[in-house]
Amino acid sequence: MVSVKLPTWVSAPFRKQTWAQLALLAAVGGPQLFLAAVSTRGLPVARHVEAVSSDDVVPPSSRRRTAANIAALVAAVSRPLSIFGGRPKTAGNEQLLAGSKLQGSKLSLRQHARRFASCLTRDRDVNMQEYVKAMEEFVAGVSTLGDFTSRGVDDARKNLHLVRERAAGSRLSSMRAYLLDELRRGSRRPEGGPASRTGAEALLWSRLGISFWVEIFKETLGRRSTLADATQNGFQRSIGPYLDHFGRAAFRMAARATPSWHEVRKRSHLGCDNGVCSDEQLATELRSFVEEVEPLVQRMTQLQKAVGLEDLRTP
């Protein structure tokens, strides 16, 4: 059995409130989000301590699910916490693979950039069918970067599944028409913005996922940041403003396991040509993606704003 012992210096009312909140996270969000919240609050996680189960802290109706999720922490506490998986970054790992030779498959951001750019139409619209295909290919490519992308890849595929389902159901190839169809389906909140679990919301989060990578690559090009730093800063400029406190805290914890560019390039051969890698080729790949994909992100944002289906937190 695994649970949490709060420090003795925490007052009883605060301890009770904190445990209730964390127990709810364990019941609803599962062990990883639970661990992230515990860590961000500075609370120690113990492997072998007695479980708290009083009715005023964990309701009987939720206790079984809560206990099951907390039990799952046994495995989680023995490995690095990461919503995206992966291993902790180690010192001295940031050197790139300049001049080295690798064998295996290769990720080409330039190819993905061209696929995304081809989604833009001359009438200032976006071809939905092409977008879905481009996104499917990009998500598959991102997955080759390492286990640290696994949670983001899963979320992207779920959003894309709903977008594809709604677009296919209406047989629409125009993003503008797709969004108007979402309006007819009642996907707009009374105050504006997309309603939860709608095709409009799924499309917005799909776009934010692309924006996240654009910002990571811009940060890398501009400051020569480590991948971990670029990921943190890219998150703050893309997805971060749309999440609540717990979501942002969970991401910060997960991002600590972001690998180095060195490790990522060994896996994906990003910035390599015929097995030979260089910093210049990496920069070319990243720059190509930013320059060709950012206009698509901007166009999608404009289309959602035009019909009142853009998140109100968007600048």
HELIX and SHEET records of a PDB file:
HELIX    1   1 ALA A   12  GLY A   29  1                                  18    
HELIX    2   2 PRO A   31  THR A   40  1                                  10    
HELIX    3   3 PRO A   60  ALA A   71  1                                  12    
HELIX    4   4 LEU A   73  ALA A   76  1                                   4    
HELIX    5   5 LEU A  109  ALA A  117  1                                   9    
HELIX    6   6 MET A  128  VAL A  142  1                                  15    
HELIX    7   7 SER A  143  LEU A  145  5                                   3    
HELIX    8   8 ASP A  147  THR A  149  5                                   3    
HELIX    9   9 SER A  150  SER A  170  1                                  21    
HELIX   10  10 MET A  175  ARG A  184  1                                  10    
HELIX   11  11 GLY A  199  ARG A  223  1                                  25    
HELIX   12  12 LEU A  227  GLN A  236  1                                  10    
HELIX   13  13 GLY A  240  TYR A  242  5                                   3    
HELIX   14  14 HIS A  245  ALA A  255  1                                  11    
HELIX   15  15 TRP A  261  SER A  268  1                                   8    
HELIX   16  16 ASP A  279  ALA A  306  1                                  28    
SHEET    1   A 2 CYS A 272  ASP A 273  0                                        
SHEET    2   A 2 VAL A 276  CYS A 277 -1                                        
END                                                                             
